[in-house]
Structure formats: C-alpha cells, structure tokens
Amino acid sequence: MMPDVTQAEIGRRMYHVHREKRVEHAVKLMQQGLGPAWRSLKVEEIGILRHVLQCTWNKIDQKQWDSIPFGKMQWDTVRKILSHSEGVSPGCNPSPDAVAEIKKILLAL
C-alpha cells in the first residue's frame, strides 16, 4: 500500500525533479559548447556547478532561464561562476549574495 503523501509533498518533489532536469540540460549544453575544455573540470567542480545552478534556478524566472545561452558559455564564465561557490557542497548551499552574483552572470550572457 502507498503511504499517504500530501499534495504539497508531491508538488515539492515535482519542483525538484523539474529543477534537476532544467539544470542537467543547462550543464549538457555547457559541456557541448566548451568541448575539450570541459574535461579540465574536476568531478567535484561539476557537482558544485550543478549545485549552484540549482540554487540559482530557484531565483530566476522560467522564461529568463530558458533564454540563457548555456551552449555559448565561455570557459572564463564557468570559472567566474565557480569562484562564487566557496564552501559549497551537497547540503551546504551558496550564500544569497553568491546566488545573486551567479544570477547576474547568467542573465548577462
């Protein structure tokens, strides 16, 4: 038998799944756009990049997010985003200031 799950909990889970898919798509576009340069990122850095993008996705309007040209992102832009991720790890989110800076970087693309 299925446990009772509230509509709010289902909504929260759907939100997280949607966010993960949108961020995963963005990361794939970045990887394709950067080509061989992408391979110089460490696995941990890619994880942190995903994490800060998810936190930033929460703060960006959906239409704005969809218009960000992730596939044209330059290497120095990826580095700039990562420079705002000090102390970030799974379970430890970037500061609101860092998210605001990453949002500015993304919306300037």
N, C-alpha and C positions, 0 to 999 in steps of 0.2 A: 504494500500500500504506500502511496506517495505521502510524504509528510505535508502538513499544511504550510503552504508558502503564501505569504501575503502578496497582494498586488504590488505594494511598494517594493518588496524584495525582488519580485520578478522584474519590475521596472529598473531597479538598480543594476541587476545582473545584465539586462539588455543594454543599458547605457554603457557598462564596462566592456561588453563584447563589441559593441559598435565602436567605441573609442579605440580598442585594441586593433580592430580591423582597419580603421582610418589611419592610425599611426603606422601599422605594419605596411600599408600601401605607400605611405609617405617615405618610409625607410627604404623600401624596394626601389622607388623612383630615385632616391638619393644615390643608392648603390649603383644603379644603372647609369645615372648621369656622371658619377665620379669615375666609373670604370676601374682601372687598375689601382688608382689612388685609394680606393675604398679599402683595399687589402692591408693598408698600413694602419688601419684602426685595430686596436686590440678588442677581443671579445667583450671585455668588461666595458670598454668605451661605447661599444654598440649598444650594450644593455643600458648604460646610463643615458645614452642619446634617446633610446626608446622611452625610458622613464621620464626624462624631462619633457619630451614631446607630448607624452600623455598628460602630464600636469599642465602643459601649456594649451593643449587641445581643449581642456576644460574652460579656458578663459577666452577662446576665440570663437566668434560666430561661425556657424557651419558653412555659410556661403563664402566667408572670408577664407576659411581653412581650405575649402575646395579650390580656391583661386591661387593658392600659394604654389609657385612653380618649383616643387621639390626636385624634379628631374634636372633642373638647370642650376641647382645649388653648387656653389664653388667650394673648394676644399677649405679656404680660409673662413668661410661662413660656418662650416661644420665645426671647425676649431673654435670659432667665436662662441658658438652655442655651448660647446663643451667647457669653455672657460667659465661659464656661469653655473657649472654643475659641481662645484667643490662640496665634498661631504655628502653627495647624493649617492644613495644605494637603495636596493629594494627595501621598502619600509621606511626610508628616510627621504622625504621629498625636498625639492629645492625650495628656497625661501620665496615668499611672494615677490620680493624685489627681483630675484633671479628670473622667476617666471615672467614678470613684466618686461625684463630686458630681452628674454628669448622671444617673447611675443613681438616686441619692436623689430627684432632682427628678421623674423619670419614675414611680418607684414611689410617690411621694406623691400622684400625681394621682388 
